[in-house]
Amino acid sequence: MAGADTPDLARAAEAGGADLVEVGFPFSDPLADGPVIRRAAERALAAGMRTAACLECLEAVRGAVSVPLVPMTYASLLEAYGWERFADDARAAGADSLIVADLPVDSHEELRRVQLVAPTSTDARIALAAARSDGWLYLVTVAGTTGARAELSPSLAPLVERTRTLTDLPLYAGFGISTPEQAAAAAALADGVVVGSAALLAAEEGPAALERFVAQLRGAFA
C-alpha cells in the first residue's frame, strides 16, 4: 500500500526474490479487498495518501527497485483524476502496467492494464480478457475478497485448465494465497502467484520481516 515506508518495503520485497511489486493506491470502498488490505487502505487515506501523493510514492519506489511496478486501484479513483491523465502520470512515475479491480474488460478499452478473470468467468469472457490484458492474466482463485485462506482454492486448477486452452499469456494466481505451501501448489498449476494480504501482514513488522516472508515464498518454488 502506498505510504511513506513503501520504497523501503518494495526494496525488501525485491531482495527477498519478488519478480514484481504491486503498489496499492487506496480507495475508501475497496470491494475486492478483505480486512487486511482494507485496514492498510484506511491507514493510507488517514495519512493523506491521495492520488497525487500515491503517484509521488510510486516514483520513489521506482527509484528504489528495478522490478516491474503495477499500481492497483479502483475505477472511481481514475474517474475522479481523469482516465488518460492517470495512465500518463502513472507511466511517467514508473508504472509498468496497471490493475483496476472493478473495471470490466469491455470498459475503457484504451487503458492498458492487467485483466482479472475468476472461476465464474465464461470462456468468452476469459478469451476477451486475455486478448486485452497487458502482459499477463490475473487469475482470481476464489469468488470473494482478498485474504488468507486455510487451503488453496479447488477452483484454481479448473480455471487454469480452461484458461490455458484460450491463451498463451502467463497466468498468475492470486487471492487467498498466504503460505509457502499454498504458493508452491498454485505455482505448480499457474505461472506465478500474487500474494497480497499475507505480505501486508509481514510488512507491518518492517522491511526485514517482509524480506524473510518473500524469501520463504520464493524458496517454496525451488
Secondary structure, DSSP 4 states (H G I P E B T S, - for coil): --STTHHHHHHHHHHHT-S-EEEE---SS-TT--HHHHHHHHHHHHTT--HHHHHHHHHHHHHH--S-EEEEE-HHHHHHH-HHHHHHHHHHHT-S--EETT--TTSSTTS-EEEEE-TT--HHHHHHHHHHEEEEEEEE-SSS-S---SS--TTHHHHHHHHHTT--S-EEEESS--SHHHHHHHHHHSSEE---HHHHHHHTT-HHHHHHHHHHHHHTT-
